Amino acid sequence: MGELSLNDIVHRVEELPALPNVTYKVLKLTSDPKTTIPELSDVITKDQVLTAKVLRMANSAYYGYARRIYSIDEAVVVLGFSTIRSLVMAASVFNVLDKEFQGYFLPKGDLWKHSMLTALTARLLAKRTGYELPDQAFVAGLLHDIGKVVLNTYMTKAFHSVLSKVNETRIAFMEAERDILGFDHAVVGARVAEKWNLPEALVEAIGKHHCPREATNNPKLTSIVHIADAASMSMGIGLGGDGLLYPFDGFATDQLNLTKNIIEEVMAEIADSLIDAETLMED
C-alpha cells in the first residue's frame, strides 16, 4: 500500500467514476448567461433516463412546488438554471453512489441516501444562513463522500485495522484512515472533483469537509457541508462503519452564525422530506 501515491490511486482504481458527457454539456450551458431555455432543454431531453430523473426530482415534495412539472422546458423555467444544474449532477452520480461499499460497512443505497440527505440539508442550511448559492451547497453536499467510492477497495482490506486504531488511540476515524492507508476519503474525493474539472470551491468543500477551519477559498461553503454531514450522521442515515467517529468542529457554526435551534429546525424540516429523498431515484 505504501508504495502507491495518491495519484496512482486516483488514476488506477476501477471504481473511479466519469461524469457522462451530457453532464458536462449541462454544466457548461448553465454557466453561460447567453444560454436559452430551448438550448438547455434540448441537451437534457436527448437523454431519456436523465430526463425522467430530473422530472422526478423536480416534482419531489422536497422542492415543494404547488403545480406538477410535466416537461424539461417547464422545469427549467420554474426551477432555474442553478437548480437544474444540481439536479442533473445528482442524476449523474446516482449510479456511482447507489452501490454497496463493503470497505465502509455501507449496504447498497446507504451512501446514496447519506449523500442526498447531506445535499438537501446543505441546501436548506445555505438558505437559512443567507449563503448566496444554495444549489452549489447542494452539489458540494452530494459529492462530499465521493472519495469513499475510490478508497472502498483498499478499505475492504484495511477497515478492521483502521477501526482497531480508532479504538486503541481514540483518534478520529479519518486520522486512522490516513495513518493506515496513507490518505483519507476527503483528500481522495477532492482529487476526483479536480479530475471532473469542478470549481475550486467545490474541490475544497469536499476535501476539507471534516476540517472546515483549514478552508481558505470558501470557508462558508465548507462549513455548510461539514454541518450538513454531521446533521445527516446524527439522523442515522448512511452511518456505515465510521458514522459516529468524527468530531464536530465549532469553527463551522461560528462561520455561519448558526445556533443550535436553527440546526434543529433544519433537521426537523429535512426529516419531513426524508422518505421522499430516499425514493427520488428508484426505477
Phi, psi and omega in degrees: 000319185298333184283350179275140174265168178301320178298319178303315182296312183298323183275331189267325189299130184301324186287352182304115184280156173240137178287141177297153179303322182299327180294315178298321178298317180294317179300319180292313182296318184285348176268352183257114182298343181277349182296137178264162179300314178300323179299314181292315180300320183299318180294316183291316186289345175292341178251104186296320181295316179298316178304312181298318182291319180296318179295322179297316180291322179299329181264008180288154180299332183299321181282342164065028178276141188291327183251153182286141179259121187258341184222162178295321176307311182294320179299318180295319181293313185287317187269329182090161184301319186296314179291321177301319179300316182290326178292320178295320178297317179298315180297325184288326183263000181306309184294334179287320186269338186271058180226173171278136176237086187300325181298337179245014181057040180250111176297164180307131177096338185290321179292323175299313182298316180295319180295317180293318179296319178296321179296313180296320179293318179298319180298315181290320176300319179300316180294319182291332184259005177077017176290130194284348183234072183298329180286332172294320178296322177302310182295319179298318178294320180300321188259006190299330182254020184299335178297335179294331177299318183285318185277352185308314182303317182286323181291334178303323180274330191258353190305314184294326176295318179297313182296321178299318180296320178299312183293324183283320188253351181060028175273167179293153181305317184293326176296318179293320177303317181292319181295318185279315185269335187099344180216164171241166187295333181290316179297316179294322177300321178297323178294322177298315180299321177296318181298328179276002181060037177279156182301153183303323180298323178288319178303314181294316182299323178289315184288333185245017187294343175263352180220066186301334181293346178271355181287133179241333182284310183210077183299333180292314179298315180298322178294321178299315180295319179301311182291319179298319178296313180297319179296318179297318178299317183292341176274357173080022181257123177064041182295314184064197184284340186253011193308314186251023187251026177242134175286151178268132185263113181295341177306322185295317180293324178295318180303322188256003185052045183269135173260163178301322181298317181296316180299318180294321178297316179298316180296321179295318180294319179293320181302325180295331182259007188296314181300318179300317181295323182294330185260004186305321189252006181295141180278000000 
